[in-house]
Amino acid sequence: MISAPDFGSSPADDDDWGAAPTHPEAGETPASGAEGAGANHDWDPAPPLPLGIPKAPKAERRPKQVKRRGERRGPRSAAKSSDDAPGLGAEDRPPRESKADRPPPTAEERLQLALKHAYRYLAKRDRTVAEVRAHLVKRETDPASLEAAVAELLELRYLDDARYVQRYVEDRRRLDGWGPVRITQGLRKMGIDPPLIEPAIAAVSAESEDDDVTLATDLVHRRFNRRPLDGDKDRQKALRAVVSKGHTLDVAYAAVRAYEERCAADADR
Protein backbone atom coordinates (compact mmCIF):
# COMPACT_ATOMS: atom_id res chain seq x y z
CA MET A 1 0.00 0.00 0.00
CA ILE A 2 1.40 3.29 -1.02
CA SER A 3 1.53 5.89 1.73
CA ALA A 4 0.57 9.55 1.05
CA PRO A 5 3.42 12.02 0.77
CA ASP A 6 4.17 14.20 3.71
CA PHE A 7 3.58 17.86 2.87
CA GLY A 8 4.84 19.10 6.13
CA SER A 9 7.52 21.67 6.29
CA SER A 10 10.34 22.40 8.58
CA PRO A 11 10.55 25.52 10.70
CA ALA A 12 13.29 26.79 8.47
CA ASP A 13 11.07 26.51 5.46
CA ASP A 14 8.30 28.38 7.27
CA ASP A 15 10.63 31.27 7.96
CA ASP A 16 11.52 31.64 4.27
CA TRP A 17 7.92 31.39 3.08
CA GLY A 18 6.78 34.73 1.73
CA ALA A 19 10.21 36.31 1.82
CA ALA A 20 11.16 38.40 -1.17
CA PRO A 21 13.35 36.60 -3.67
CA THR A 22 16.93 37.61 -3.74
CA HIS A 23 18.39 39.20 -6.80
CA PRO A 24 22.09 38.64 -7.14
CA GLU A 25 24.22 41.53 -8.15
CA ALA A 26 26.27 41.51 -11.26
CA GLY A 27 29.14 39.02 -11.04
CA GLU A 28 27.59 37.02 -8.23
CA THR A 29 25.85 33.62 -8.37
CA PRO A 30 22.85 32.81 -6.32
CA ALA A 31 23.50 30.89 -3.05
CA SER A 32 22.50 27.26 -2.97
CA GLY A 33 22.01 24.63 -0.34
CA ALA A 34 22.37 25.48 3.31
CA GLU A 35 24.11 28.81 2.61
CA GLY A 36 21.28 30.00 0.44
CA ALA A 37 18.60 28.91 2.85
CA GLY A 38 20.22 30.32 5.97
CA ALA A 39 21.69 33.54 4.57
CA ASN A 40 20.49 36.91 5.93
CA HIS A 41 19.17 39.03 3.06
CA ASP A 42 19.85 42.80 3.43
CA TRP A 43 18.62 43.71 -0.11
CA ASP A 44 15.49 45.93 -0.32
CA PRO A 45 12.93 45.43 -3.06
CA ALA A 46 12.62 48.09 -5.81
CA PRO A 47 9.95 50.81 -5.24
CA PRO A 48 6.78 50.49 -7.29
CA LEU A 49 6.65 52.32 -10.59
CA PRO A 50 4.37 55.40 -10.77
CA LEU A 51 1.06 55.03 -12.54
CA GLY A 52 1.63 57.93 -14.95
CA ILE A 53 4.45 60.14 -16.18
CA PRO A 54 4.20 63.54 -14.49
CA LYS A 55 4.03 66.59 -16.77
CA ALA A 56 6.72 69.17 -16.76
CA PRO A 57 5.71 72.40 -15.01
CA LYS A 58 4.49 75.16 -17.32
CA ALA A 59 6.81 78.01 -17.92
CA GLU A 60 5.79 81.30 -16.46
CA ARG A 61 3.73 83.25 -18.94
CA ARG A 62 4.62 86.83 -19.65
CA PRO A 63 1.84 89.28 -18.97
CA LYS A 64 -0.01 90.32 -22.13
CA GLN A 65 0.90 93.79 -23.29
CA VAL A 66 -2.13 95.91 -24.05
CA LYS A 67 -1.46 98.32 -26.90
CA ARG A 68 -3.17 101.61 -26.37
CA ARG A 69 -4.14 104.01 -29.09
CA GLY A 70 -1.24 106.23 -30.04
CA GLU A 71 1.41 103.95 -28.50
CA ARG A 72 3.89 101.66 -30.17
CA ARG A 73 4.32 98.10 -29.03
CA GLY A 74 7.80 97.68 -27.68
CA PRO A 75 10.59 100.23 -27.34
CA ARG A 76 11.72 102.41 -30.17
CA SER A 77 14.70 100.77 -31.84
CA ALA A 78 16.58 103.69 -33.29
CA ALA A 79 19.97 102.00 -32.78
CA LYS A 80 19.75 99.61 -35.71
CA SER A 81 22.38 101.44 -37.67
CA SER A 82 25.30 101.13 -35.24
CA ASP A 83 26.04 100.25 -31.65
CA ASP A 84 27.40 103.68 -30.80
CA ALA A 85 24.04 105.36 -31.57
CA PRO A 86 21.60 104.05 -28.98
CA GLY A 87 17.91 104.80 -29.31
CA LEU A 88 16.53 107.75 -27.43
CA GLY A 89 14.12 107.04 -24.65
CA ALA A 90 11.04 109.05 -23.82
CA GLU A 91 13.01 111.18 -21.37
CA ASP A 92 15.85 111.80 -23.85
CA ARG A 93 13.73 112.91 -26.82
CA PRO A 94 13.39 116.64 -27.41
CA PRO A 95 9.90 117.98 -26.70
CA ARG A 96 7.60 118.46 -29.64
CA GLU A 97 7.01 121.94 -30.88
CA SER A 98 3.48 123.08 -30.14
CA LYS A 99 1.40 125.26 -32.43
CA ALA A 100 1.74 128.17 -30.03
CA ASP A 101 5.53 128.02 -30.32
CA ARG A 102 5.56 127.94 -34.13
CA PRO A 103 6.19 131.22 -35.93
CA PRO A 104 3.15 132.67 -37.69
CA PRO A 105 2.96 131.93 -41.45
CA THR A 106 4.09 134.61 -43.83
CA ALA A 107 1.80 136.34 -46.33
CA GLU A 108 3.16 134.18 -49.17
CA GLU A 109 2.49 130.99 -47.20
CA ARG A 110 -1.07 132.07 -46.45
CA LEU A 111 -1.63 132.85 -50.14
CA GLN A 112 -0.31 129.45 -51.23
CA LEU A 113 -2.55 127.72 -48.71
CA ALA A 114 -5.59 129.62 -50.00
CA LEU A 115 -4.72 128.71 -53.60
CA LYS A 116 -4.33 125.07 -52.57
CA HIS A 117 -7.86 125.02 -51.11
CA ALA A 118 -9.24 126.78 -54.19
CA TYR A 119 -7.62 124.40 -56.69
CA ARG A 120 -8.97 121.38 -54.84
CA TYR A 121 -12.44 122.93 -54.88
CA LEU A 122 -12.23 123.69 -58.61
CA ALA A 123 -11.02 120.19 -59.48
CA LYS A 124 -14.54 118.71 -59.17
CA ARG A 125 -16.41 121.07 -61.50
CA ASP A 126 -16.57 124.65 -62.70
CA ARG A 127 -17.37 127.17 -59.96
CA THR A 128 -18.46 130.76 -59.68
CA VAL A 129 -16.52 133.48 -57.92
CA ALA A 130 -19.10 133.59 -55.12
CA GLU A 131 -18.79 129.84 -54.54
CA VAL A 132 -14.99 130.02 -54.26
CA ARG A 133 -15.22 132.95 -51.86
CA ALA A 134 -17.65 131.06 -49.63
CA HIS A 135 -15.42 127.99 -49.67
CA LEU A 136 -12.32 129.95 -48.64
CA VAL A 137 -14.24 131.65 -45.85
CA LYS A 138 -15.28 128.23 -44.60
CA ARG A 139 -11.60 127.20 -44.62
CA GLU A 140 -10.83 130.19 -42.34
CA THR A 141 -8.79 132.11 -44.90
CA ASP A 142 -7.88 135.64 -43.94
CA PRO A 143 -9.44 138.41 -46.11
CA ALA A 144 -6.17 139.58 -47.67
CA SER A 145 -5.17 136.08 -48.80
CA LEU A 146 -8.71 135.41 -50.03
CA GLU A 147 -8.78 138.47 -52.27
CA ALA A 148 -5.28 137.76 -53.58
CA ALA A 149 -6.19 134.15 -54.39
CA VAL A 150 -9.39 135.15 -56.20
CA ALA A 151 -7.52 137.79 -58.20
CA GLU A 152 -4.91 135.26 -59.30
CA LEU A 153 -7.58 132.72 -60.29
CA LEU A 154 -9.39 135.36 -62.34
CA GLU A 155 -6.16 136.35 -64.05
CA LEU A 156 -5.42 132.72 -64.95
CA ARG A 157 -9.07 132.28 -66.09
CA TYR A 158 -9.76 129.48 -63.66
CA LEU A 159 -12.71 131.65 -62.64
CA ASP A 160 -14.96 133.25 -65.24
CA ASP A 161 -18.59 133.96 -64.40
CA ALA A 162 -19.50 134.87 -67.99
CA ARG A 163 -18.26 131.52 -69.24
CA TYR A 164 -20.08 129.79 -66.39
CA VAL A 165 -23.37 131.48 -67.31
CA GLN A 166 -23.09 130.44 -70.94
CA ARG A 167 -22.41 126.79 -70.10
CA TYR A 168 -25.09 126.70 -67.43
CA VAL A 169 -27.78 128.04 -69.78
CA GLU A 170 -26.89 125.57 -72.54
CA ASP A 171 -26.73 122.54 -70.24
CA ARG A 172 -29.94 123.27 -68.36
CA ARG A 173 -31.86 123.87 -71.58
CA ARG A 174 -30.60 120.86 -73.52
CA LEU A 175 -30.22 118.32 -70.74
CA ASP A 176 -32.97 119.25 -68.28
CA GLY A 177 -35.40 121.18 -70.49
CA TRP A 178 -35.42 124.22 -68.22
CA GLY A 179 -37.01 127.48 -69.24
CA PRO A 180 -35.71 131.02 -68.75
CA VAL A 181 -37.39 131.51 -65.37
CA ARG A 182 -35.85 128.50 -63.71
CA ILE A 183 -32.45 129.11 -65.31
CA THR A 184 -32.47 132.63 -63.89
CA GLN A 185 -33.32 131.33 -60.43
CA GLY A 186 -30.51 128.78 -60.59
CA LEU A 187 -27.91 131.37 -61.63
CA ARG A 188 -28.93 133.74 -58.85
CA LYS A 189 -28.59 130.91 -56.37
CA MET A 190 -25.02 130.36 -57.59
CA GLY A 191 -24.20 133.99 -56.81
CA ILE A 192 -24.07 135.33 -60.38
CA ASP A 193 -24.69 139.05 -60.71
CA PRO A 194 -27.88 140.05 -62.60
CA PRO A 195 -25.96 142.04 -65.26
CA LEU A 196 -24.45 138.75 -66.44
CA ILE A 197 -27.73 136.80 -66.32
CA GLU A 198 -30.09 139.08 -68.23
CA PRO A 199 -28.12 139.32 -71.52
CA ALA A 200 -27.62 135.55 -71.65
CA ILE A 201 -31.33 134.82 -71.04
CA ALA A 202 -32.43 137.47 -73.55
CA ALA A 203 -30.10 136.12 -76.24
CA VAL A 204 -31.32 132.57 -75.74
CA SER A 205 -34.99 133.56 -75.70
CA ALA A 206 -34.69 135.61 -78.89
CA GLU A 207 -32.78 132.98 -80.83
CA SER A 208 -34.64 129.88 -79.73
CA GLU A 209 -38.25 130.72 -78.93
CA ASP A 210 -39.37 127.81 -81.06
CA ASP A 211 -36.88 125.59 -79.26
CA ASP A 212 -38.60 126.36 -75.95
CA VAL A 213 -41.89 125.06 -77.30
CA THR A 214 -40.17 121.96 -78.65
CA LEU A 215 -38.47 121.30 -75.30
CA ALA A 216 -41.72 121.80 -73.42
CA THR A 217 -43.59 119.50 -75.84
CA ASP A 218 -41.00 116.79 -75.31
CA LEU A 219 -41.43 117.25 -71.57
CA VAL A 220 -45.19 116.67 -71.81
CA HIS A 221 -44.51 113.70 -74.06
CA ARG A 222 -42.29 112.08 -71.41
CA ARG A 223 -44.71 112.99 -68.63
CA PHE A 224 -47.76 111.28 -70.21
CA ASN A 225 -45.88 108.58 -72.16
CA ARG A 226 -47.64 109.27 -75.49
CA ARG A 227 -51.05 108.95 -73.85
CA PRO A 228 -53.72 111.40 -75.08
CA LEU A 229 -54.82 114.02 -72.58
CA ASP A 230 -58.13 113.15 -70.96
CA GLY A 231 -59.99 116.38 -70.32
CA ASP A 232 -59.02 119.53 -68.46
CA LYS A 233 -57.51 117.64 -65.53
CA ASP A 234 -54.71 116.21 -67.65
CA ARG A 235 -54.22 119.54 -69.36
CA GLN A 236 -53.70 121.24 -65.97
CA LYS A 237 -51.15 118.58 -65.05
CA ALA A 238 -49.32 119.15 -68.30
CA LEU A 239 -49.29 122.93 -67.78
CA ARG A 240 -47.94 122.58 -64.24
CA ALA A 241 -45.21 120.19 -65.44
CA VAL A 242 -44.04 122.70 -68.05
CA VAL A 243 -44.22 125.75 -65.78
CA SER A 244 -42.30 123.92 -63.01
CA LYS A 245 -39.34 123.68 -65.41
CA GLY A 246 -39.21 127.46 -65.71
CA HIS A 247 -41.12 128.01 -68.95
CA THR A 248 -43.64 130.78 -69.36
CA LEU A 249 -47.39 130.17 -69.58
CA ASP A 250 -47.39 131.05 -73.28
CA VAL A 251 -44.83 128.33 -73.93
CA ALA A 252 -46.76 125.90 -71.73
CA TYR A 253 -50.04 126.44 -73.63
CA ALA A 254 -48.25 126.11 -76.95
CA ALA A 255 -46.58 122.89 -75.76
CA VAL A 256 -49.91 121.36 -74.65
CA ARG A 257 -51.53 122.20 -78.01
CA ALA A 258 -48.56 120.76 -79.89
CA TYR A 259 -48.74 117.57 -77.82
CA GLU A 260 -52.47 117.09 -78.51
CA GLU A 261 -51.87 117.58 -82.22
CA ARG A 262 -49.10 114.99 -82.13
CA CYS A 263 -51.38 112.47 -80.33
CA ALA A 264 -54.16 113.05 -82.87
CA ALA A 265 -51.75 112.52 -85.76
CA ASP A 266 -50.54 109.26 -84.21
CA ALA A 267 -54.14 108.05 -83.76
CA ASP A 268 -54.98 108.64 -87.48
CA ARG A 269 -52.11 106.45 -88.61
C-alpha positions as CSV (number, residue, x, y, z in Angstrom):
1,M,0.0,0.0,0.0
2,I,1.4,3.3,-1.0
3,S,1.5,5.9,1.7
4,A,0.6,9.5,1.0
5,P,3.4,12.0,0.8
6,D,4.2,14.2,3.7
7,F,3.6,17.9,2.9
8,G,4.8,19.1,6.1
9,S,7.5,21.7,6.3
10,S,10.3,22.4,8.6
11,P,10.6,25.5,10.7
12,A,13.3,26.8,8.5
13,D,11.1,26.5,5.5
14,D,8.3,28.4,7.3
15,D,10.6,31.3,8.0
16,D,11.5,31.6,4.3
17,W,7.9,31.4,3.1
18,G,6.8,34.7,1.7
19,A,10.2,36.3,1.8
20,A,11.2,38.4,-1.2
21,P,13.3,36.6,-3.7
22,T,16.9,37.6,-3.7
23,H,18.4,39.2,-6.8
24,P,22.1,38.6,-7.1
25,E,24.2,41.5,-8.1
26,A,26.3,41.5,-11.3
27,G,29.1,39.0,-11.0
28,E,27.6,37.0,-8.2
29,T,25.9,33.6,-8.4
30,P,22.9,32.8,-6.3
31,A,23.5,30.9,-3.1
32,S,22.5,27.3,-3.0
33,G,22.0,24.6,-0.3
34,A,22.4,25.5,3.3
35,E,24.1,28.8,2.6
36,G,21.3,30.0,0.4
37,A,18.6,28.9,2.9
38,G,20.2,30.3,6.0
39,A,21.7,33.5,4.6
40,N,20.5,36.9,5.9
41,H,19.2,39.0,3.1
42,D,19.8,42.8,3.4
43,W,18.6,43.7,-0.1
44,D,15.5,45.9,-0.3
45,P,12.9,45.4,-3.1
46,A,12.6,48.1,-5.8
47,P,10.0,50.8,-5.2
48,P,6.8,50.5,-7.3
49,L,6.6,52.3,-10.6
50,P,4.4,55.4,-10.8
51,L,1.1,55.0,-12.5
52,G,1.6,57.9,-14.9
53,I,4.4,60.1,-16.2
54,P,4.2,63.5,-14.5
55,K,4.0,66.6,-16.8
56,A,6.7,69.2,-16.8
57,P,5.7,72.4,-15.0
58,K,4.5,75.2,-17.3
59,A,6.8,78.0,-17.9
60,E,5.8,81.3,-16.5
61,R,3.7,83.3,-18.9
62,R,4.6,86.8,-19.7
63,P,1.8,89.3,-19.0
64,K,0.0,90.3,-22.1
65,Q,0.9,93.8,-23.3
66,V,-2.1,95.9,-24.1
67,K,-1.5,98.3,-26.9
68,R,-3.2,101.6,-26.4
69,R,-4.1,104.0,-29.1
70,G,-1.2,106.2,-30.0
71,E,1.4,103.9,-28.5
72,R,3.9,101.7,-30.2
73,R,4.3,98.1,-29.0
74,G,7.8,97.7,-27.7
75,P,10.6,100.2,-27.3
76,R,11.7,102.4,-30.2
77,S,14.7,100.8,-31.8
78,A,16.6,103.7,-33.3
79,A,20.0,102.0,-32.8
80,K,19.7,99.6,-35.7
81,S,22.4,101.4,-37.7
82,S,25.3,101.1,-35.2
83,D,26.0,100.2,-31.6
84,D,27.4,103.7,-30.8
85,A,24.0,105.4,-31.6
86,P,21.6,104.0,-29.0
87,G,17.9,104.8,-29.3
88,L,16.5,107.8,-27.4
89,G,14.1,107.0,-24.6
90,A,11.0,109.1,-23.8
91,E,13.0,111.2,-21.4
92,D,15.9,111.8,-23.9
93,R,13.7,112.9,-26.8
94,P,13.4,116.6,-27.4
95,P,9.9,118.0,-26.7
96,R,7.6,118.5,-29.6
97,E,7.0,121.9,-30.9
98,S,3.5,123.1,-30.1
99,K,1.4,125.3,-32.4
100,A,1.7,128.2,-30.0
101,D,5.5,128.0,-30.3
102,R,5.6,127.9,-34.1
103,P,6.2,131.2,-35.9
104,P,3.1,132.7,-37.7
105,P,3.0,131.9,-41.5
106,T,4.1,134.6,-43.8
107,A,1.8,136.3,-46.3
108,E,3.2,134.2,-49.2
109,E,2.5,131.0,-47.2
110,R,-1.1,132.1,-46.5
111,L,-1.6,132.9,-50.1
112,Q,-0.3,129.5,-51.2
113,L,-2.5,127.7,-48.7
114,A,-5.6,129.6,-50.0
115,L,-4.7,128.7,-53.6
116,K,-4.3,125.1,-52.6
117,H,-7.9,125.0,-51.1
118,A,-9.2,126.8,-54.2
119,Y,-7.6,124.4,-56.7
120,R,-9.0,121.4,-54.8
121,Y,-12.4,122.9,-54.9
122,L,-12.2,123.7,-58.6
123,A,-11.0,120.2,-59.5
124,K,-14.5,118.7,-59.2
125,R,-16.4,121.1,-61.5
126,D,-16.6,124.7,-62.7
127,R,-17.4,127.2,-60.0
128,T,-18.5,130.8,-59.7
129,V,-16.5,133.5,-57.9
130,A,-19.1,133.6,-55.1
131,E,-18.8,129.8,-54.5
132,V,-15.0,130.0,-54.3
133,R,-15.2,132.9,-51.9
134,A,-17.7,131.1,-49.6
135,H,-15.4,128.0,-49.7
136,L,-12.3,130.0,-48.6
137,V,-14.2,131.7,-45.8
138,K,-15.3,128.2,-44.6
139,R,-11.6,127.2,-44.6
140,E,-10.8,130.2,-42.3
141,T,-8.8,132.1,-44.9
142,D,-7.9,135.6,-43.9
143,P,-9.4,138.4,-46.1
144,A,-6.2,139.6,-47.7
145,S,-5.2,136.1,-48.8
146,L,-8.7,135.4,-50.0
147,E,-8.8,138.5,-52.3
148,A,-5.3,137.8,-53.6
149,A,-6.2,134.2,-54.4
150,V,-9.4,135.1,-56.2
151,A,-7.5,137.8,-58.2
152,E,-4.9,135.3,-59.3
153,L,-7.6,132.7,-60.3
154,L,-9.4,135.4,-62.3
155,E,-6.2,136.4,-64.1
156,L,-5.4,132.7,-64.9
157,R,-9.1,132.3,-66.1
158,Y,-9.8,129.5,-63.7
159,L,-12.7,131.6,-62.6
160,D,-15.0,133.3,-65.2
161,D,-18.6,134.0,-64.4
162,A,-19.5,134.9,-68.0
163,R,-18.3,131.5,-69.2
164,Y,-20.1,129.8,-66.4
165,V,-23.4,131.5,-67.3
166,Q,-23.1,130.4,-70.9
167,R,-22.4,126.8,-70.1
168,Y,-25.1,126.7,-67.4
169,V,-27.8,128.0,-69.8
170,E,-26.9,125.6,-72.5
171,D,-26.7,122.5,-70.2
172,R,-29.9,123.3,-68.4
173,R,-31.9,123.9,-71.6
174,R,-30.6,120.9,-73.5
175,L,-30.2,118.3,-70.7
176,D,-33.0,119.2,-68.3
177,G,-35.4,121.2,-70.5
178,W,-35.4,124.2,-68.2
179,G,-37.0,127.5,-69.2
180,P,-35.7,131.0,-68.8
181,V,-37.4,131.5,-65.4
182,R,-35.8,128.5,-63.7
183,I,-32.5,129.1,-65.3
184,T,-32.5,132.6,-63.9
185,Q,-33.3,131.3,-60.4
186,G,-30.5,128.8,-60.6
187,L,-27.9,131.4,-61.6
188,R,-28.9,133.7,-58.9
189,K,-28.6,130.9,-56.4
190,M,-25.0,130.4,-57.6
191,G,-24.2,134.0,-56.8
192,I,-24.1,135.3,-60.4
193,D,-24.7,139.0,-60.7
194,P,-27.9,140.0,-62.6
195,P,-26.0,142.0,-65.3
196,L,-24.5,138.8,-66.4
197,I,-27.7,136.8,-66.3
198,E,-30.1,139.1,-68.2
199,P,-28.1,139.3,-71.5
200,A,-27.6,135.6,-71.6
201,I,-31.3,134.8,-71.0
202,A,-32.4,137.5,-73.5
203,A,-30.1,136.1,-76.2
204,V,-31.3,132.6,-75.7
205,S,-35.0,133.6,-75.7
206,A,-34.7,135.6,-78.9
207,E,-32.8,133.0,-80.8
208,S,-34.6,129.9,-79.7
209,E,-38.3,130.7,-78.9
210,D,-39.4,127.8,-81.1
211,D,-36.9,125.6,-79.3
212,D,-38.6,126.4,-75.9
213,V,-41.9,125.1,-77.3
214,T,-40.2,122.0,-78.6
215,L,-38.5,121.3,-75.3
216,A,-41.7,121.8,-73.4
217,T,-43.6,119.5,-75.8
218,D,-41.0,116.8,-75.3
219,L,-41.4,117.3,-71.6
220,V,-45.2,116.7,-71.8
221,H,-44.5,113.7,-74.1
222,R,-42.3,112.1,-71.4
223,R,-44.7,113.0,-68.6
224,F,-47.8,111.3,-70.2
225,N,-45.9,108.6,-72.2
226,R,-47.6,109.3,-75.5
227,R,-51.1,109.0,-73.8
228,P,-53.7,111.4,-75.1
229,L,-54.8,114.0,-72.6
230,D,-58.1,113.1,-71.0
231,G,-60.0,116.4,-70.3
232,D,-59.0,119.5,-68.5
233,K,-57.5,117.6,-65.5
234,D,-54.7,116.2,-67.7
235,R,-54.2,119.5,-69.4
236,Q,-53.7,121.2,-66.0
237,K,-51.2,118.6,-65.0
238,A,-49.3,119.2,-68.3
239,L,-49.3,122.9,-67.8
240,R,-47.9,122.6,-64.2
241,A,-45.2,120.2,-65.4
242,V,-44.0,122.7,-68.1
243,V,-44.2,125.7,-65.8
244,S,-42.3,123.9,-63.0
245,K,-39.3,123.7,-65.4
246,G,-39.2,127.5,-65.7
247,H,-41.1,128.0,-69.0
248,T,-43.6,130.8,-69.4
249,L,-47.4,130.2,-69.6
250,D,-47.4,131.0,-73.3
251,V,-44.8,128.3,-73.9
252,A,-46.8,125.9,-71.7
253,Y,-50.0,126.4,-73.6
254,A,-48.2,126.1,-76.9
255,A,-46.6,122.9,-75.8
256,V,-49.9,121.4,-74.7
257,R,-51.5,122.2,-78.0
258,A,-48.6,120.8,-79.9
259,Y,-48.7,117.6,-77.8
260,E,-52.5,117.1,-78.5
261,E,-51.9,117.6,-82.2
262,R,-49.1,115.0,-82.1
263,C,-51.4,112.5,-80.3
264,A,-54.2,113.1,-82.9
265,A,-51.8,112.5,-85.8
266,D,-50.5,109.3,-84.2
267,A,-54.1,108.1,-83.8
268,D,-55.0,108.6,-87.5
269,R,-52.1,106.4,-88.6
